Amino acid sequence: MTEMIPGIYLLKVPIPNNPLGFTNSYLIRGDDGYTIIDPGMNNDVSFDALQKELEEIGVAFTDITRIIATHAHGDHYGLAGRIKKLSKAKILAHYLVKDTIKEMSKHGQDRGRQMEEWLRRNGVPPFEESEQNRRGPRGRPHFPRPVIPDILLQGGETIEIGSFSLKVIWTPGHDPGQICLYEPTRKVFFSGDHVLPVTTPHVSLQNESSQNPLGDFLNSLKAVQELEADLVLPGHEETFTNLRARVVGLIRHHHQRDTEILAMLEVEPKTAYQVSSGITWMPNQGGVKFPDLSTWHQRMAVSETLAHLKVMEIDGRVSKISRDDVVYYQYTY
């Protein structure tokens, strides 16, 4: 537990078996109790660690009156329902979080099969049996179904918490319902997973749709680039100060990745899997070659490549062709 500024505490909530290590949860002191932002993943290890850090401040779960989720991912939203039961707190999230939860519940049994078919059409080989078994009967990691938020946000609202006024900024890309929170008086920016200090946030295209998640992400970066932020409080890793420089660096990274992809397509059409195989991943960690990634991370890499190809298809730099029910991308100019 660290008090970042008077009234705002950083709580490091562990994520078991995840290289990120922790979710950064934030506790804000108000006049009517406490607000918690992104309480963490729904498991006993995370819950017990969060409870211990709250006790260090002298706060019980019953003192929490408001839970804010920056987005729907389990490592941020997972404990919201458990804390709500203990505290009767209201959960606030973007309205698309509600839609995401309902969609996941409605199509849960088919999602793994649909994802594998989507990846197959983009050149990805099937899971080995041992990997399939490790990931469970439906081929996807299991997460408990989250609860529906009580208060749905659109972006543009201001949430008053004691002396703090948090402006809600909708920043889709990493997740359709991703929001950030900005306190203009103290120049504090809660960035969720939209802007991380070291890791490039995962932005992926996971189905054949009209969505353009990377385009949304780049526009969302530009929307926060000029905010005056003396302190950035991200969803993972360490807090930092120079928001604008980090945003510029993320935009530059994605432009460089576009250039890398286009260079591979100049020779001949390729599937998204073939393109991904020629990219060096995790450059912030010194670079990892595609064959050295785990099977699961290879699939994440392909979905990120597809997000780039979607942007370039929309602006006309690439086009799609189909051969034997497999999609190939070709350079157009």
Buried (B, 14 or more C-beta within 10 A) or exposed (E): BEEBEEBBBBBBBBBEEEEBEBBBBBBBBBEEBBBBBBBBBBBEBBBEBBBEBBEEBEBEBEBBBBBBBBBBBBBBBBBBBBBBEEBEBBBBBBBBBBBBBEEBEEEEEEBBEEBBEBBBBBBBEEBEEEEBEEBEEBBBEEBEEBBBBBBBBEBEBEBEBBBBBBBBBBBBBBBBBBBBBBBBEBBBBBBBBBBBBEBBBBBBBBEEEEBBBBBBBBEBBEBBBEBEBEBBBBBBBEBBEEBEEBBEBBBEEBEEBBEBBBEBBEEEBBBBBBBBBBBEBBEEEEEBEBEEBEBBBBBBBBBBBBBBBBBBBEEEBBEEEEEEEBBBBEBEE
